[in-house]
Amino acid sequence: MPKTKLLIYQDEDGTAPLLEWLEDVPEKARAKCRVRLGRLAQLGHELRRPEADILRDGVYELRVGLGGINYRMLYFFHGNQAVLVTHGLTKEKRVPSKEIELALKRKRLFEADTVRHTHELE
């Protein structure tokens, strides 16, 4: 399967919630999150548990665990060749519904204006 284009969601003000969240994640966990993002780009729809899982309504989670802490990055697929990662969170047992709703809101914004809501990686 061809490599999936990895996109990062960007808010109206130009900030990328995922990247801001990653800055606050401990270095070892951040490194594992980056590896997981690379695996998502490489495998796309083929990435499965324990690395990724579907939540609901087309929203998926990338799963990283380190030292008893669960880090999650929420994403959705845009067509067959791209995936947009909306944001990250630290969770205990379940991803809260409000986080899934936030990902769905960002999905709608992205689909309405893909250029405005795509962060350009340097």
VODOLO-301806 format. One record per residue: residue in three letters; x, y, z of N, C-alpha, C in turn. Coordinates in nm, 4 decimals. Atoms other than C-alpha are relative to their C-alpha. Layout:
REM residues N
<atom resn="ALA" n_x="X" n_y="Y" n_z="Z" ca_x="X" ca_y="Y" ca_z="Z" c_x="X" c_y="Y" c_z="Z"/>
...
This chain:
REM residues 122
<atom resn="MET" n_x="0.0843" n_y="-0.1177" n_z="0.0000" ca_x="0.0000" ca_y="0.0000" ca_z="0.0000" c_x="0.0888" c_y="0.1240" c_z="0.0000"/>
<atom resn="PRO" n_x="-0.0839" n_y="-0.1204" n_z="0.0063" ca_x="0.1374" ca_y="0.3479" ca_z="-0.0845" c_x="-0.0025" c_y="0.0772" c_z="0.1314"/>
<atom resn="LYS" n_x="-0.0111" n_y="-0.0808" n_z="-0.1192" ca_x="0.2513" ca_y="0.5816" ca_z="0.1896" c_x="-0.1149" c_y="0.1014" c_z="0.0061"/>
<atom resn="THR" n_x="0.1097" n_y="-0.0931" n_z="-0.0214" ca_x="-0.0278" ca_y="0.7974" ca_z="0.3361" c_x="0.0566" c_y="0.1378" c_z="0.0313"/>
<atom resn="LYS" n_x="-0.0449" n_y="-0.1356" n_z="-0.0280" ca_x="0.0150" ca_y="1.1741" ca_z="0.3346" c_x="-0.0504" c_y="0.0403" c_z="0.1379"/>
<atom resn="LEU" n_x="0.0335" n_y="-0.0389" n_z="-0.1360" ca_x="0.0232" ca_y="1.2905" ca_z="0.6965" c_x="-0.0172" c_y="0.1511" c_z="0.0059"/>
<atom resn="LEU" n_x="0.0318" n_y="-0.1419" n_z="-0.0126" ca_x="-0.1438" ca_y="1.6272" ca_z="0.7550" c_x="-0.0257" c_y="0.0329" c_z="0.1458"/>
<atom resn="ILE" n_x="0.0224" n_y="-0.0473" n_z="-0.1362" ca_x="-0.1589" ca_y="1.8305" ca_z="1.0757" c_x="-0.1042" c_y="0.1111" c_z="-0.0054"/>
<atom resn="TYR" n_x="0.1054" n_y="-0.1008" n_z="-0.0043" ca_x="-0.4710" ca_y="2.0319" ca_z="1.1587" c_x="0.0551" c_y="0.1325" c_z="0.0526"/>
<atom resn="GLN" n_x="-0.0382" n_y="-0.1348" n_z="-0.0412" ca_x="-0.4293" ca_y="2.4092" ca_z="1.1943" c_x="-0.1263" c_y="0.0811" c_z="0.0288"/>
<atom resn="ASP" n_x="0.1122" n_y="-0.0874" n_z="-0.0348" ca_x="-0.6691" ca_y="2.6487" ca_z="1.3730" c_x="0.0022" c_y="0.1264" c_z="-0.0852"/>
<atom resn="GLU" n_x="0.0136" n_y="-0.1269" n_z="0.0742" ca_x="-0.7875" ca_y="2.9792" ca_z="1.2254" c_x="0.1186" c_y="0.0935" c_z="0.0249"/>
<atom resn="ASP" n_x="-0.1090" n_y="-0.0917" n_z="-0.0356" ca_x="-0.5064" ca_y="3.1634" ca_z="1.4087" c_x="0.1384" c_y="-0.0515" c_z="-0.0413"/>
<atom resn="GLY" n_x="-0.1266" n_y="0.0533" n_z="0.0492" ca_x="-0.2382" ca_y="2.9443" ca_z="1.2491" c_x="0.0703" c_y="-0.0954" c_z="0.0943"/>
<atom resn="THR" n_x="-0.0621" n_y="0.0936" n_z="-0.0933" ca_x="-0.1627" ca_y="2.7320" ca_z="1.5550" c_x="-0.0401" c_y="-0.1431" c_z="-0.0330"/>
<atom resn="ALA" n_x="0.0243" n_y="0.1427" n_z="0.0228" ca_x="-0.1393" ca_y="2.3539" ca_z="1.5313" c_x="-0.0133" c_y="-0.0671" c_z="0.1366"/>
<atom resn="PRO" n_x="0.0207" n_y="0.0572" n_z="-0.1338" ca_x="-0.2984" ca_y="2.1985" ca_z="1.8444" c_x="0.0848" c_y="-0.1234" c_z="0.0285"/>
<atom resn="LEU" n_x="-0.0805" n_y="0.1196" n_z="-0.0227" ca_x="-0.1144" ca_y="1.8681" ca_z="1.7984" c_x="0.1435" c_y="0.0377" c_z="0.0358"/>
<atom resn="LEU" n_x="-0.1396" n_y="-0.0377" n_z="-0.0230" ca_x="0.2264" ca_y="2.0354" ca_z="1.7823" c_x="0.0163" c_y="0.0714" c_z="0.1338"/>
<atom resn="GLU" n_x="-0.0059" n_y="-0.0662" n_z="-0.1304" ca_x="0.1502" ca_y="2.2557" ca_z="2.0841" c_x="-0.0084" c_y="-0.1027" c_z="0.1123"/>
<atom resn="TRP" n_x="0.0140" n_y="0.1051" n_z="-0.1004" ca_x="0.0408" ca_y="1.9487" ca_z="2.2809" c_x="0.1306" c_y="-0.0791" c_z="0.0115"/>
<atom resn="LEU" n_x="-0.1244" n_y="0.0773" n_z="-0.0010" ca_x="0.3555" ca_y="1.7580" ca_z="2.1798" c_x="0.1124" c_y="0.0728" c_z="0.0735"/>
<atom resn="GLU" n_x="-0.1035" n_y="-0.0769" n_z="-0.0695" ca_x="0.5729" ca_y="2.0397" ca_z="2.3167" c_x="-0.0056" c_y="-0.0227" c_z="0.1505"/>
<atom resn="ASP" n_x="0.0179" n_y="0.0183" n_z="-0.1438" ca_x="0.4299" ca_y="1.9722" ca_z="2.6645" c_x="0.0128" c_y="-0.1452" c_z="0.0455"/>
<atom resn="VAL" n_x="-0.0117" n_y="0.1424" n_z="-0.0321" ca_x="0.4678" ca_y="1.5928" ca_z="2.6474" c_x="0.1467" c_y="-0.0289" c_z="0.0335"/>
<atom resn="PRO" n_x="-0.1395" n_y="0.0346" n_z="-0.0329" ca_x="0.7797" ca_y="1.4474" ca_z="2.8163" c_x="0.0756" c_y="-0.0550" c_z="-0.1223"/>
<atom resn="GLU" n_x="-0.0824" n_y="0.0309" n_z="0.1177" ca_x="1.0665" ca_y="1.3864" ca_z="2.5747" c_x="-0.0119" c_y="-0.1441" c_z="-0.0484"/>
<atom resn="LYS" n_x="0.0104" n_y="0.1409" n_z="0.0419" ca_x="1.0502" ca_y="1.0036" ca_z="2.5762" c_x="-0.1358" c_y="-0.0295" c_z="-0.0621"/>
<atom resn="ALA" n_x="0.1347" n_y="0.0202" n_z="0.0544" ca_x="0.6740" ca_y="1.0074" ca_z="2.5186" c_x="-0.0137" c_y="0.0712" c_z="-0.1345"/>
<atom resn="ARG" n_x="0.0037" n_y="-0.0740" n_z="0.1265" ca_x="0.7143" ca_y="1.2712" ca_z="2.2456" c_x="0.0671" c_y="-0.0802" c_z="-0.1105"/>
<atom resn="ALA" n_x="-0.0710" n_y="0.0824" n_z="0.0987" ca_x="0.9648" ca_y="1.0462" ca_z="2.0688" c_x="-0.0867" c_y="-0.1178" c_z="-0.0440"/>
<atom resn="LYS" n_x="0.0885" n_y="0.1118" n_z="0.0349" ca_x="0.7231" ca_y="0.7523" ca_z="2.0859" c_x="-0.1184" c_y="0.0477" c_z="-0.0842"/>
<atom resn="CYS" n_x="0.1111" n_y="-0.0561" n_z="0.0792" ca_x="0.4413" ca_y="0.9749" ca_z="1.9537" c_x="0.0447" c_y="0.0249" c_z="-0.1439"/>
<atom resn="ARG" n_x="-0.0512" n_y="-0.0252" n_z="0.1353" ca_x="0.6586" ca_y="1.0750" ca_z="1.6570" c_x="0.0170" c_y="-0.1305" c_z="-0.0777"/>
<atom resn="VAL" n_x="-0.0123" n_y="0.1310" n_z="0.0643" ca_x="0.7336" ca_y="0.7100" ca_z="1.5835" c_x="-0.1376" c_y="-0.0484" c_z="-0.0439"/>
<atom resn="ARG" n_x="0.1361" n_y="0.0441" n_z="0.0321" ca_x="0.3614" ca_y="0.6328" ca_z="1.5956" c_x="-0.0556" c_y="0.0788" c_z="-0.1193"/>
<atom resn="LEU" n_x="0.0437" n_y="-0.0809" n_z="0.1143" ca_x="0.2898" ca_y="0.9224" ca_z="1.3559" c_x="0.0657" c_y="-0.0506" c_z="-0.1286"/>
<atom resn="GLY" n_x="-0.0693" n_y="0.0563" n_z="0.1158" ca_x="0.5512" ca_y="0.7776" ca_z="1.1201" c_x="-0.0627" c_y="-0.1310" c_z="-0.0452"/>
<atom resn="ARG" n_x="0.0666" n_y="0.1269" n_z="0.0335" ca_x="0.3835" ca_y="0.4372" ca_z="1.1372" c_x="-0.1348" c_y="0.0266" c_z="-0.0669"/>
<atom resn="LEU" n_x="0.1274" n_y="-0.0358" n_z="0.0622" ca_x="0.0488" ca_y="0.6007" ca_z="1.0548" c_x="0.0224" c_y="0.0447" c_z="-0.1440"/>
<atom resn="ALA" n_x="-0.0311" n_y="-0.0449" n_z="0.1361" ca_x="0.2042" ca_y="0.7716" ca_z="0.7530" c_x="0.0387" c_y="-0.1180" c_z="-0.0884"/>
<atom resn="GLN" n_x="-0.0446" n_y="0.1145" n_z="0.0781" ca_x="0.3596" ca_y="0.4441" ca_z="0.6430" c_x="-0.1128" c_y="-0.0987" c_z="-0.0292"/>
<atom resn="LEU" n_x="0.1006" n_y="0.1058" n_z="0.0133" ca_x="0.0621" ca_y="0.2123" ca_z="0.6987" c_x="-0.1420" c_y="0.0494" c_z="-0.0255"/>
<atom resn="GLY" n_x="0.1334" n_y="-0.0559" n_z="0.0253" ca_x="-0.2429" ca_y="0.4418" ca_z="0.6824" c_x="-0.1113" c_y="-0.0861" c_z="0.0555"/>
<atom resn="HIS" n_x="0.1167" n_y="0.0788" n_z="-0.0398" ca_x="-0.5656" ca_y="0.2398" ca_z="0.6911" c_x="0.0371" c_y="-0.1372" c_z="0.0565"/>
<atom resn="GLU" n_x="-0.0409" n_y="0.1332" n_z="-0.0467" ca_x="-0.3674" ca_y="-0.0767" ca_z="0.7685" c_x="0.0467" c_y="-0.0018" c_z="0.1457"/>
<atom resn="LEU" n_x="-0.0460" n_y="-0.0060" n_z="-0.1384" ca_x="-0.2511" ca_y="0.0440" ca_z="1.1110" c_x="-0.1131" c_y="-0.0421" c_z="0.0937"/>
<atom resn="ARG" n_x="0.1023" n_y="0.0583" n_z="-0.0882" ca_x="-0.4389" ca_y="-0.1501" ca_z="1.3820" c_x="0.0455" c_y="0.0006" c_z="0.1456"/>
<atom resn="ARG" n_x="-0.0334" n_y="0.0168" n_z="-0.1412" ca_x="-0.4489" ca_y="-0.2181" ca_z="1.7558" c_x="0.1245" c_y="-0.0873" c_z="0.0120"/>
<atom resn="PRO" n_x="0.0130" n_y="-0.0942" n_z="-0.1106" ca_x="-0.2517" ca_y="-0.1831" ca_z="1.9691" c_x="0.0455" c_y="0.1411" c_z="-0.0336"/>
<atom resn="GLU" n_x="-0.0521" n_y="-0.1325" n_z="0.0347" ca_x="-0.1080" ca_y="0.1147" ca_z="1.7784" c_x="-0.1089" c_y="0.1022" c_z="-0.0305"/>
<atom resn="ALA" n_x="0.1082" n_y="-0.0906" n_z="0.0393" ca_x="-0.4369" ca_y="0.2629" ca_z="1.6562" c_x="-0.1331" c_y="-0.0710" c_z="0.0194"/>
<atom resn="ASP" n_x="0.1333" n_y="0.0582" n_z="-0.0153" ca_x="-0.8083" ca_y="0.2139" ca_z="1.7018" c_x="-0.1039" c_y="0.1024" c_z="-0.0442"/>
<atom resn="ILE" n_x="0.1107" n_y="-0.0894" n_z="0.0351" ca_x="-1.1377" ca_y="0.3564" ca_z="1.5782" c_x="-0.0744" c_y="0.0359" c_z="0.1276"/>
<atom resn="LEU" n_x="0.0812" n_y="-0.0444" n_z="-0.1130" ca_x="-1.3332" ca_y="0.5628" ca_z="1.8303" c_x="-0.1465" c_y="0.0005" c_z="-0.0410"/>
<atom resn="ARG" n_x="0.1351" n_y="-0.0040" n_z="0.0565" ca_x="-1.6522" ca_y="0.6616" ca_z="1.6444" c_x="-0.0063" c_y="0.1072" c_z="-0.1075"/>
<atom resn="ASP" n_x="0.0279" n_y="-0.1008" n_z="0.1033" ca_x="-1.7859" ca_y="0.8585" ca_z="1.3478" c_x="0.1220" c_y="0.0352" c_z="-0.0852"/>
<atom resn="GLY" n_x="-0.1164" n_y="-0.0229" n_z="0.0858" ca_x="-1.4645" ca_y="0.8160" ca_z="1.1486" c_x="0.1193" c_y="0.0605" c_z="0.0711"/>
<atom resn="VAL" n_x="-0.1117" n_y="-0.0524" n_z="-0.0776" ca_x="-1.2405" ca_y="0.9442" ca_z="1.4288" c_x="0.0771" c_y="-0.1185" c_z="0.0587"/>
<atom resn="TYR" n_x="-0.0885" n_y="0.1044" n_z="-0.0482" ca_x="-0.9432" ca_y="0.7243" ca_z="1.5185" c_x="0.0934" c_y="0.0575" c_z="0.1054"/>
<atom resn="GLU" n_x="-0.1011" n_y="-0.0427" n_z="-0.0955" ca_x="-0.6820" ca_y="0.7340" ca_z="1.7917" c_x="0.1298" c_y="-0.0742" c_z="-0.0271"/>
<atom resn="LEU" n_x="-0.1329" n_y="0.0601" n_z="-0.0050" ca_x="-0.3084" ca_y="0.6741" ca_z="1.7750" c_x="0.0291" c_y="-0.0205" c_z="0.1471"/>
<atom resn="ARG" n_x="-0.0148" n_y="0.0380" n_z="-0.1399" ca_x="-0.2158" ca_y="0.4989" ca_z="2.0963" c_x="0.1473" c_y="-0.0132" c_z="0.0381"/>
<atom resn="VAL" n_x="-0.1357" n_y="0.0078" n_z="-0.0537" ca_x="0.1062" ca_y="0.5509" ca_z="2.2924" c_x="-0.0118" c_y="-0.0116" c_z="0.1514"/>
<atom resn="GLY" n_x="-0.0044" n_y="0.0149" n_z="-0.1452" ca_x="0.1689" ca_y="0.4294" ca_z="2.6455" c_x="0.1434" c_y="0.0049" c_z="0.0481"/>
<atom resn="LEU" n_x="-0.1343" n_y="-0.0083" n_z="-0.0567" ca_x="0.4670" ca_y="0.5109" ca_z="2.8612" c_x="-0.0121" c_y="0.0291" c_z="0.1494"/>
<atom resn="GLY" n_x="0.0005" n_y="-0.0217" n_z="-0.1441" ca_x="0.5133" ca_y="0.4763" ca_z="3.2359" c_x="-0.1388" c_y="0.0068" c_z="0.0609"/>
<atom resn="GLY" n_x="0.1354" n_y="0.0011" n_z="-0.0525" ca_x="0.1465" ca_y="0.4037" ca_z="3.2956" c_x="-0.0869" c_y="0.1155" c_z="-0.0465"/>
<atom resn="ILE" n_x="0.0761" n_y="-0.1131" n_z="0.0529" ca_x="0.0366" ca_y="0.7178" ca_z="3.1095" c_x="-0.0378" c_y="-0.0304" c_z="-0.1443"/>
<atom resn="ASN" n_x="0.0501" n_y="0.0241" n_z="0.1351" ca_x="-0.1767" ca_y="0.6899" ca_z="2.7957" c_x="-0.0078" c_y="0.1316" c_z="-0.0775"/>
<atom resn="TYR" n_x="0.0014" n_y="-0.1156" n_z="0.0895" ca_x="-0.1109" ca_y="0.9445" ca_z="2.5221" c_x="-0.0793" c_y="-0.0388" c_z="-0.1232"/>
<atom resn="ARG" n_x="0.0828" n_y="0.0278" n_z="0.1167" ca_x="-0.3579" ca_y="0.9679" ca_z="2.2360" c_x="0.0046" c_y="0.1183" c_z="-0.0955"/>
<atom resn="MET" n_x="0.0076" n_y="-0.1011" n_z="0.1053" ca_x="-0.3551" ca_y="1.1562" ca_z="1.9065" c_x="-0.1196" c_y="-0.0370" c_z="-0.0873"/>
<atom resn="LEU" n_x="0.1218" n_y="0.0282" n_z="0.0741" ca_x="-0.6903" ca_y="1.1829" ca_z="1.7294" c_x="0.0171" c_y="0.0409" c_z="-0.1457"/>
<atom resn="TYR" n_x="-0.0149" n_y="-0.0252" n_z="0.1429" ca_x="-0.7160" ca_y="1.1689" ca_z="1.3519" c_x="-0.1171" c_y="-0.0573" c_z="-0.0771"/>
<atom resn="PHE" n_x="0.0984" n_y="0.0570" n_z="0.0922" ca_x="-0.9386" ca_y="1.0937" ca_z="1.0556" c_x="0.0630" c_y="-0.0062" c_z="-0.1379"/>
<atom resn="PHE" n_x="-0.0504" n_y="0.0132" n_z="0.1363" ca_x="-0.8808" ca_y="0.9904" ca_z="0.6982" c_x="-0.0707" c_y="0.0978" c_z="-0.0907"/>
<atom resn="HIS" n_x="0.0530" n_y="-0.0901" n_z="0.1026" ca_x="-0.9282" ca_y="1.2343" ca_z="0.4129" c_x="0.0241" c_y="-0.0702" c_z="-0.1332"/>
<atom resn="GLY" n_x="-0.0163" n_y="0.0807" n_z="0.1200" ca_x="-0.9911" ca_y="1.0174" ca_z="0.1102" c_x="0.0834" c_y="-0.1229" c_z="0.0316"/>
<atom resn="ASN" n_x="-0.0796" n_y="0.1211" n_z="-0.0190" ca_x="-0.7662" ca_y="0.7181" ca_z="0.0587" c_x="0.1486" c_y="0.0264" c_z="0.0200"/>
<atom resn="GLN" n_x="-0.1435" n_y="-0.0246" n_z="0.0004" ca_x="-0.4294" ca_y="0.8911" ca_z="0.0495" c_x="0.0495" c_y="0.0968" c_z="0.1066"/>
<atom resn="ALA" n_x="-0.0440" n_y="-0.0970" n_z="-0.1000" ca_x="-0.4265" ca_y="1.1398" ca_z="0.3401" c_x="-0.0691" c_y="-0.0257" c_z="0.1337"/>
<atom resn="VAL" n_x="0.0545" n_y="0.0091" n_z="-0.1354" ca_x="-0.4803" ca_y="1.1446" ca_z="0.7145" c_x="0.0305" c_y="0.1328" c_z="0.0693"/>
<atom resn="LEU" n_x="-0.0173" n_y="-0.1259" n_z="-0.0709" ca_x="-0.5320" ca_y="1.4568" ca_z="0.9264" c_x="-0.0033" c_y="-0.0277" c_z="0.1495"/>
<atom resn="VAL" n_x="-0.0083" n_y="0.0162" n_z="-0.1452" ca_x="-0.4193" ca_y="1.4504" ca_z="1.2905" c_x="-0.0461" c_y="0.1322" c_z="0.0612"/>
<atom resn="THR" n_x="0.0602" n_y="-0.1232" n_z="-0.0509" ca_x="-0.6306" ca_y="1.6997" ca_z="1.4860" c_x="0.0638" c_y="0.0504" c_z="0.1285"/>
<atom resn="HIS" n_x="-0.0571" n_y="-0.0422" n_z="-0.1276" ca_x="-0.4860" ca_y="1.7032" ca_z="1.8381" c_x="0.0380" c_y="-0.1212" c_z="0.0838"/>
<atom resn="GLY" n_x="-0.0399" n_y="0.1061" n_z="-0.0902" ca_x="-0.3442" ca_y="1.5031" ca_z="2.1246" c_x="-0.0533" c_y="0.0241" c_z="0.1392"/>
<atom resn="LEU" n_x="0.0450" n_y="-0.0106" n_z="-0.1380" ca_x="-0.4423" ca_y="1.4313" ca_z="2.4818" c_x="0.0616" c_y="-0.1119" c_z="0.0824"/>
<atom resn="THR" n_x="-0.0399" n_y="0.1030" n_z="-0.0947" ca_x="-0.3427" ca_y="1.2372" ca_z="2.7886" c_x="-0.1290" c_y="-0.0488" c_z="0.0634"/>
<atom resn="LYS" n_x="0.1271" n_y="0.0516" n_z="-0.0498" ca_x="-0.6157" ca_y="1.0049" ca_z="2.9094" c_x="0.0224" c_y="-0.1053" c_z="0.1065"/>
<atom resn="GLU" n_x="-0.0060" n_y="0.1056" n_z="-0.0997" ca_x="-0.6960" ca_y="0.7622" ca_z="3.1845" c_x="-0.0605" c_y="-0.1273" c_z="-0.0560"/>
<atom resn="LYS" n_x="0.0619" n_y="0.1239" n_z="0.0478" ca_x="-0.9504" ca_y="0.5003" ca_z="3.0784" c_x="-0.0565" c_y="0.0128" c_z="-0.1407"/>
<atom resn="ARG" n_x="0.0646" n_y="-0.0162" n_z="0.1303" ca_x="-1.1495" ca_y="0.6344" ca_z="2.7825" c_x="0.0279" c_y="0.1403" c_z="-0.0525"/>
<atom resn="VAL" n_x="-0.0098" n_y="-0.1327" n_z="0.0591" ca_x="-1.1153" ca_y="0.9206" ca_z="2.5392" c_x="-0.1342" c_y="0.0686" c_z="0.0254"/>
<atom resn="PRO" n_x="0.1258" n_y="-0.0691" n_z="-0.0286" ca_x="-1.3748" ca_y="1.1743" ca_z="2.6602" c_x="-0.0754" c_y="0.0387" c_z="-0.1277"/>
<atom resn="SER" n_x="0.0839" n_y="-0.0355" n_z="0.1152" ca_x="-1.6661" ca_y="1.2432" ca_z="2.4237" c_x="0.0309" c_y="0.1398" c_z="-0.0506"/>
<atom resn="LYS" n_x="-0.0273" n_y="-0.1377" n_z="0.0435" ca_x="-1.5782" ca_y="1.6141" ca_z="2.4214" c_x="0.1228" c_y="0.0060" c_z="-0.0914"/>
<atom resn="GLU" n_x="-0.1184" n_y="0.0026" n_z="0.0861" ca_x="-1.2398" ca_y="1.5272" ca_z="2.2637" c_x="-0.0348" c_y="-0.0540" c_z="-0.1384"/>
<atom resn="ILE" n_x="0.0455" n_y="0.0540" n_z="0.1290" ca_x="-1.4085" ca_y="1.3218" ca_z="1.9917" c_x="-0.0810" c_y="0.1066" c_z="-0.0732"/>
<atom resn="GLU" n_x="0.0786" n_y="-0.1081" n_z="0.0603" ca_x="-1.6532" ca_y="1.6076" ca_z="1.9311" c_x="0.0909" c_y="0.1094" c_z="-0.0545"/>
<atom resn="LEU" n_x="-0.0965" n_y="-0.0995" n_z="0.0469" ca_x="-1.3592" ca_y="1.8474" ca_z="1.9021" c_x="0.0657" c_y="-0.0467" c_z="-0.1300"/>
<atom resn="ALA" n_x="-0.0584" n_y="0.0540" n_z="0.1237" ca_x="-1.1988" ca_y="1.6197" ca_z="1.6414" c_x="-0.1002" c_y="0.0086" c_z="-0.1150"/>
<atom resn="LEU" n_x="0.1030" n_y="-0.0078" n_z="0.1044" ca_x="-1.5292" ca_y="1.6066" ca_z="1.4491" c_x="-0.0212" c_y="0.1440" c_z="-0.0463"/>
<atom resn="LYS" n_x="0.0124" n_y="-0.1417" n_z="0.0368" ca_x="-1.5590" ca_y="1.9863" ca_z="1.4588" c_x="0.1164" c_y="0.0407" c_z="-0.0909"/>
<atom resn="ARG" n_x="-0.1178" n_y="-0.0339" n_z="0.0802" ca_x="-1.2054" ca_y="2.0188" ca_z="1.3252" c_x="-0.0049" c_y="-0.0691" c_z="-0.1362"/>
<atom resn="LYS" n_x="0.0172" n_y="0.0681" n_z="0.1273" ca_x="-1.2858" ca_y="1.7638" ca_z="1.0570" c_x="-0.0898" c_y="0.0814" c_z="-0.0927"/>
<atom resn="ARG" n_x="0.0912" n_y="-0.0826" n_z="0.0808" ca_x="-1.5777" ca_y="1.9783" ca_z="0.9374" c_x="0.0688" c_y="0.1270" c_z="-0.0482"/>
<atom resn="LEU" n_x="-0.0717" n_y="-0.1218" n_z="0.0388" ca_x="-1.3622" ca_y="2.2925" ca_z="0.9392" c_x="0.1025" c_y="-0.0300" c_z="-0.1087"/>
<atom resn="PHE" n_x="-0.1004" n_y="0.0396" n_z="0.0980" ca_x="-1.0856" ca_y="2.1144" ca_z="0.7494" c_x="-0.0643" c_y="-0.0276" c_z="-0.1360"/>
<atom resn="GLU" n_x="0.0652" n_y="0.0346" n_z="0.1264" ca_x="-1.3234" ca_y="1.9766" ca_z="0.4870" c_x="-0.0582" c_y="0.1220" c_z="-0.0696"/>
<atom resn="ALA" n_x="0.0527" n_y="-0.1231" n_z="0.0586" ca_x="-1.4710" ca_y="2.3246" ca_z="0.4353" c_x="0.1109" c_y="0.0854" c_z="-0.0612"/>
<atom resn="ASP" n_x="-0.1116" n_y="-0.0806" n_z="0.0508" ca_x="-1.1265" ca_y="2.4807" ca_z="0.3757" c_x="0.1309" c_y="-0.0724" c_z="0.0328"/>
<atom resn="THR" n_x="-0.1167" n_y="0.0840" n_z="-0.0273" ca_x="-0.8422" ca_y="2.2298" ca_z="0.3485" c_x="0.1301" c_y="0.0801" c_z="0.0070"/>
<atom resn="VAL" n_x="-0.1246" n_y="-0.0779" n_z="0.0004" ca_x="-0.5747" ca_y="2.4922" ca_z="0.2751" c_x="0.0157" c_y="0.0750" c_z="0.1317"/>
<atom resn="ARG" n_x="-0.0054" n_y="-0.0805" n_z="-0.1224" ca_x="-0.6582" ca_y="2.7142" ca_z="0.5737" c_x="0.0256" c_y="-0.0860" c_z="0.1242"/>
<atom resn="HIS" n_x="-0.0085" n_y="0.0843" n_z="-0.1194" ca_x="-0.6707" ca_y="2.4210" ca_z="0.8147" c_x="0.1045" c_y="-0.1117" c_z="-0.0117"/>
<atom resn="THR" n_x="-0.1107" n_y="0.0941" n_z="0.0097" ca_x="-0.3548" ca_y="2.2339" ca_z="0.7087" c_x="0.1274" c_y="0.0716" c_z="0.0401"/>
<atom resn="HIS" n_x="-0.1261" n_y="-0.0580" n_z="-0.0460" ca_x="-0.0351" ca_y="2.3113" ca_z="0.8969" c_x="0.1122" c_y="-0.0469" c_z="-0.0908"/>
<atom resn="GLU" n_x="-0.1147" n_y="0.0329" n_z="0.0852" ca_x="0.2718" ca_y="2.3236" ca_z="0.6761" c_x="0.1174" c_y="-0.0384" c_z="0.0887"/>
<atom resn="LEU" n_x="-0.1170" n_y="0.0445" n_z="-0.0771" ca_x="0.5494" ca_y="2.1170" ca_z="0.8324" c_x="0.1263" c_y="0.0550" c_z="-0.0636"/>
<atom resn="GLU" n_x="-0.1242" n_y="-0.0609" n_z="0.0506" ca_x="0.8922" ca_y="2.2773" ca_z="0.8038" c_x="0.1039" c_y="-0.1038" c_z="-0.0309"/>
